[in-house]
Amino acid sequence: MRVAVTGAAGYVGGWLRTALISRRHEVFGQDRVSVPRRTHLVFDLADHGMRHDWITSTRPDVVVHLAALYGRVWGETDLISTAAANAGLTAELARDCDRAGVPLLYVSSSEVYGRSAMRGTVDEKSPLAPLNMYGLSKKWGEEACQVYAPDGLMIARLNMPYGPPKDQPAIGQRPHTSGIPGTVGYNVLHSMVWEAEHGLPLKVHTGTERCLTWVGDAMRGLVMILESGQSGIWNVCRNDDHRTVAELARLVLDVTGSASELVMEAPPYQVTPRKSLDSARLAGLGWQPEIALDEGVKRCWDYYRRFDADGTWRG
């Protein structure tokens, strides 16, 4: 299968490319930034001419749309840009795909469920009630795809993928992807193992619970969806190992041997206390998670311990 991937230089993009190639698919990537040892076409997806030429010249069997302004926290810093990138630009790409007769797989987020997730486990038919601009913009992106590229449309809602990125940054640099460590606005597990390594306090939102999925397992799920040829909406995540964030923090301390303190805080109003996503449809394709959380935390620590206390990669 010939697969065109937007945002191919990003965190998820690197893992998806690896998963696709391992299954002998041909990958044609796009991103607005270049990455050493990563082959993809570098251009801004907002460039209509380049976008059109990329789709027509690569002649893909399917387009996977990953490119987005990512994250609940960062989505609030510029509401207009988040909406434009995640909804407006998605609509333009979807229209291009429809005109070229190419089906689209739109990678969305569990953030679209919002308030619905507060009432219990959600499935693909649950109402969407996002609590923040990131969730809103991904919901609008889904709706844009349903309007502009409905034929063969696949929508995959990821929930809490984690694990080191596929590509290491250069010595003395900070990565540009969501694989970056930091105290605000990044993946909770990535941040915790980095904070624990440097003796920084681990912030724990009281009353919150998560079920994390190893990113390689999630990407294998995306490939299985593509290979199935089945359209529709899919939750792509595990739902069998829920931990409170406090339990997750204590696991990090056990693995790292850190003496960091836990700082208990009330969660922001935009945070869903518990996320439980029914992924039975994906399991019906034969998918199941392979990397246990304990092993995943060890792998994350092996990677994120190699960042300085200021978040710079030291190798």
N, C-alpha and C positions, 0 to 999 in steps of 0.2 A: 504494500500500500504506500502511496505517495502522500506524505502528511506535511502540510505547511503549518508552522507554529509561530504565533506572534509572542513577543516577550521571551524569546528563546534564550536570552542571556541571563534571565533571572533565576531565582532560587528554584522554583518549580520547573522552569524551563530546562535547566540542566539535568534534573532527574528524569523528566519526561523524555528528553532526547535519548538518554541512556537506555530507558526502558523500551523505547520504540526500536532503537537500533538492535538491541538484544533479541528482539522478535523479528529481525530482518526487514523492518520497514525503512523506507527512504525518507529522510527528514530534510525539510527546507525551512530554515529558521529566519526570523526577522527580529531585530531589536534596534533601539536607537543608540545603544552603546556597544562597543566592541569588547571582547574578552579574549585574552590569550588562550590559544589552543581550542577555541570554540569557533566553528565555522557557521556563520550566518550572514545574511545581508543586513548591512547597517543603514537604516533610514528611519525617519520619524513616521509612524503609522498615520499621522495626521496629513501627510503628503499624499493627496488623492492620486496623483499621477504615478508616483512610486508604488503605492499600494495596489493600484490596478495592474501595473506592469508586473509586479511580483506574483500576483495570483495567476495572471494569464501566462506568464513565462514558465512558472513551475508546474502548471497543470496538475494541481493536487487532486487526490481523491477525496480529501477532507481537509478543512482548516480547523485548527485548534486555537482558540483565542484565549491566551493567558495575560496579555499585556493589560496592565491596570495600575491605577494609583492604589496602593495596598495599605490596608490596616485601619482598624477602628479609631485609634488615636490620631494618626496622621490625616485621616479623612476629614477630621474636624478643623484642621489648620487652614484649609482653603476649600470651603464648601463648593464654590463654583467650579474650580479646577477638577475636583473629585467627580462631580456630576458630569462634567464635560467629557472627561477621559473614560469613565466607566460606563456611561450611558450614551452620550452623544457619539463618541468615536466608535463605540460598539455598534450603534445603529448604521453608521456609514460602512463599516466592514461587513455587516450582515447583508446590507443591500448589494455590495459588490459580490459577495458570495452567491447570492440569489441570481444575480444577472449572469454570473459565470456558470451557474448550474452546479455549484460545489456545496455539499452539505457542511454544516458548521457544528462544532462542539464548543460550547461556551462554558468556560470554567468559572463557576460562581462560588458562593460562600455560604456557610451555615448562618452568617449574620443576617441573611434575608428572613429567617424565621422570627427573630426577635422575641416579642411578647408571647408568641405561640409556644415557644420552647419553655416558657415559665409554667405552662399548664401540664407539662409532661412530655413524653416522647413524641417527636414529630416524624412524619413520613413525607413522601414527595407530594402528597395531596393536602398537606396541612396549610392553613392560611399563612400568608407572608405578612409580618408586622414588624419591620425592622425598627431598631431603636437609635440608629445613628446614620450619618451620611454615607459611610462606607456600605452599610447594609442596604440603604435606600438606593444607592447608585448601582449596586449589583442586582437588585430587584428590577430596577429600570432597564438594566442591561439585558436581563432575561426577557423582559417584555418587548424590548426593541428587537431582539432576535426572533421572537415569536411573531412579530409583525412583519419584519423585513426578510427573514430567511426561515420560514416555517417548514419547508420540505426537508425531511430527514434530520431535523434539528435535535441535537443532544445537549442537555444541560446537566453539568456535574457540579454538585454542591460539596465542596471540600470542608472538612471540619478538623481544625487543629493538627495539620501535618507538621512533623518536626523531624530534625536530623541535620547533620552538617551539610552545607552546600557541596555540590560536586566539584567546584573549582576553588582552589585556594587563592587568596589575594596575594599580591606581591608583598615582600617584606617591607614593613613600614607604612602600609596602606590600610585603609578601612574598606571593607567590601561594600559594593553598591546595592546588593540584593537584600531581601528580607532575612538572609542568614546572618546579618550583622548583630553583634551583641550590644546591649545597652540597657540602661535602667528604665527607660520610658519608651513605650510604643513598639516593642519588638516581641518576638515569640517568647512566651513566658518561660518555657523550659530552657531555651538557649540563654536567656538572660540569667536565669537562676544558676546554671552551672558556671557561668562566667563570674557572677557575683560571688558565688561560694568559693571559687578558686582564689579570689582576691580579698576574701574576708569581708565583703560588703554585706549589709543587711539584705535579707530576702523579704520582699513585700508580699504579703498574703492577703488576698481579699476574702474576708470572712464569709462563710456561707456559700462559697462558690465551689463548683465541681466540674471537672473536665474529663473527657476520654480522648487521649491523644493517639494519633495514628502515625506510625513510621512513614516518612515521605516516600520511600521506595515502595512500600505496600500500597500507598494511595495511587502512585503513578502506575503501578501494575494494574490497579483497578481501572484507571482511565484507558489503558491500552486494551483491556478486555472489553470495555464498552465499545471502543472503536471497532474491534474485531468482530463483535457480535452483530453489528449492522442494525441494532435496535435503537430507534429514536426515543425521545421522551426525557424525563427528569430522573436523575440518579443521586442519591446520597452516597458519597464516596468517603467512607470512614469506618472504623471499628466502633462497636457499641457494647463491648463486653468487659471493659476494664475501667470503670469510672473511679476516679480518685478525687477527694477534696484537694483543693490547691494546697492546703496545709500538709496533707499526706504527700503530695508531690514534692513539696519543699523539703520535707524530712527525708524522702528518698534521695534527693539530691545531696543532702548533708551526709547521708550514710555512704553514698558512692564516692563522694569527694573527700570525706574525712574532714570537712570544714567545720570551724567553730562559729560560723556566721550566725547572727541572731535572726529570729523570725519576727518581723514587724507586722502585726495584725492591723488591717485597715478595712473600713467599710468600702464595698465596691462602688465605682461611679454609677450614676443612674443609667448609663448606656450599656452596662454589662448585664448579660443574661446570667443569672445565678447558676443554672444547670443547663448543660447542652446534651441532650440525648436524641440522637438521630437514628431512626430505623433504616438499616442498610440491607434489608432482606432482599431487595431487588438485585443488588449487586452480588450478594451471596448466591443468588440463583444462577449466576454465571459461573459459579465455582470459585469465586473469590473468597479468601479468608486471610487475615493478617498472619504474618510470619515472624515479625520481630517483636518480642515482648518488651514491655516498658523498661524493665530493669536493664536489659541489654542495650536498649536505645539510649538510656541515660548515660551509660558507660561510654558509648560511642560519641555522644555529644560532649561529654567531659573531655575525652581525648582530643577533640577538636578545639573547643572553646577555651580550654585552659591555655592555649597558645596565643591568646590575645593579651596585650598589656592591660593594665587597669584603666587606661584611657580608651580602650577599644581598638588599639592598633595591632595589626598582625605581626607577630615576631617569629613565626615559622617554627 
